[in-house]
Amino acid sequence: TVQAARVQLATELPGRVGAPVVSEVRPQVGGLIQARRFTEGAMVKAGQVLYQIDPESYRVALASAEAALARAQATRDAARLTVQRRDELARLQAVSQQDQQDAQTALAQAEADLAAARASRDSAALNLRRTQVVAPITGWADVSSVTAGALVTAEQTTALTTVRQIDPVQVDISQSSAELMRLRQAWAQGQLQRSGAQEAKVSLLLEDGSRYPLEGRLGFTGVSVNTGTGAVTLRAWFSNPKGTLLPGMYVRAVLDTGAVPQGLVVPQQAVLRDNRGKPYVLVVDANHRVERRSVSVGQTFGTGWLVNDGLKAGEVVIIEGLQKVKAGDTVQAREVEATPSAQADAAPAPAVAAR
């Protein structure tokens, strides 16, 4: 006896794990690597020193810049005193206007030289700080491409190492655009109820077939279709406190796509197919006669089919003894236990066997 129950729909799709933030660490100054100060494959904190570049030449450059700054500051102070004296003499008309203007010009030039010297000092100090190559983000450090004694250059193309944030991680999932359109139409027509207002729940199956223990959330749907595959990219987010999910890992994502409020699920053995491959079932009417009924089936649920059209709640479907009967026969039926769907919120009622 077919009964209506709420049926939760799910779709299994391929996906790849990715790091949401990836930083390639490169030196901003050149020199010899003195030491590597992190463990490959370990967690590093933002600002932690990863490499030490020989700082001696940069210390010398900073000392020279500080001396030039002191000299420029002394020149500026002398020029300022000269202007003050010329202004006092100008009030007494004891100096020409030209001399006064020359002193003011010299002061302006001295202040400009001081500003340039200060900038040079700041640049030298910045380069000295950059001899300590630090982690730009918090994450897991990859293998190092250099060892102590290696010569590196500023902004070189080869990264010293890569730091990846892997908690949380993102999983990029591919779904066909046709399936996405079908789901949206079903939502719009009320055939399906959304699992959530904004974000759908997602679970993962790992490469070895085991299920990832933490549930994720779907946070992004692509706005374009891949012309090569006809697929749209969906992005889900998962907490990864133990580092189980690694960037590049292949997974299977199980998405809750919605629910059928009054779904009809019948055991798979009850659904037969004709010569053209169209599905049908054998139904026992109120007069105990067998009727052949064409149906439209949708998604499978374990050992059951979701029937979209052709059956109504309360009708009796034959699932055993099908080889003994044909349409028009009068039969005596008995109830047999069947659990065609573990996905339904309520267990279906017993089905019927003909004898």
DAFENSUL-V436024 format. One record per backbone hydrogen bond with DSSP energy under -1.0 kcal/mol. CO is the residue of the C=O (numbers start at 1). NH is the residue of the N-H. If there is no record, write none. Layout:
CO;NH
CO;NH
//
This chain:
2;314
5;263
6;345
7;260
9;258
11;255
13;253
14;174
15;251
16;172
17;248
18;170
21;165
23;163
25;160
27;155
31;152
32;54
33;149
35;52
39;42
42;141
44;139
45;48
48;135
50;37
51;133
52;34
52;35
55;59
56;60
57;61
58;62
59;63
60;64
61;65
62;66
63;67
64;68
65;69
66;70
67;71
68;72
69;73
70;74
71;75
72;76
73;77
74;78
75;79
76;80
77;81
78;82
79;83
80;84
81;85
82;86
83;87
84;88
85;89
86;90
87;91
89;94
96;100
97;101
98;102
99;103
100;104
101;105
102;106
103;107
104;108
105;109
106;110
107;111
108;112
109;113
110;114
111;115
112;116
113;117
114;118
115;119
116;120
117;121
118;122
119;123
120;124
121;125
122;126
123;127
124;128
125;129
126;130
128;131
129;132
131;53
133;50
133;51
135;47
139;44
140;164
141;41
147;150
150;33
152;31
153;156
160;145
161;25
162;142
163;23
164;140
169;238
170;18
171;236
172;16
173;234
175;232
176;180
177;181
178;182
179;183
180;184
181;185
182;186
183;187
184;188
185;189
186;191
186;192
193;259
200;218
201;256
202;216
203;254
204;212
205;252
206;209
210;206
216;202
217;237
220;235
226;230
230;177
231;226
232;175
233;222
234;173
235;219
235;220
236;171
237;217
238;169
240;243
246;249
249;17
251;15
252;205
253;13
254;203
255;11
255;257
258;9
259;193
260;7
263;5
264;307
266;305
267;270
268;271
272;280
274;277
278;274
279;295
280;272
281;293
282;318
283;291
285;288
288;331
289;285
290;328
291;283
293;281
296;308
296;309
299;306
301;304
303;268
304;301
305;266
306;298
309;296
312;315
315;2
316;284
317;352
320;354
321;324
326;329
329;290
332;355
334;353
336;351
351;336
352;319
353;334
//
